[in-house]
Amino acid sequence: MQVIEKDGKPAFYVLPAALWEKVREAVEDADDAAAYAQAVADDDGMRFPAAVVHAELDGAHPVRAWREHRGLTLQALADAAGVSKPYVSQIEGGKRAGTAATLKKLARALRVPLDALQP
């Protein structure tokens, strides 16, 4: 390694290419490890199944996508949430937004966080 000084202080370090590659790889590995550790720390445990994501991308309302993923009929979801079948149908069809209280009931019945039901 060569040190190039300016005003009596180190200004540049010249490294052999092989040593630089080792240092660069070590820094990249450390960055990757830090990013992974942060992702693990931020993980809330919620996963969106591919079927739900694809259904939503195809235009399905999140309530419908999750209901079908869970294998529930409209009536079964309505009963589990304590709301009427037509009301659930109107939410899924985009004719009604659903109140916060109703969406909380649906989220509980579908076993998903409330945010998962936002279109």
Buried (B, 14 or more C-beta within 10 A) or exposed (E): EEEEEEEEEEEEEEEEEEEEEEEEEEEEEEEEEEEEEEEEEEEEEEEBEEEBEEBBEEEBBBBBBBBBBBEBEBEBBBBBBEBBBEBBBBBBEEEBEBEEEBBBBBBBBBEBEEEBBEE
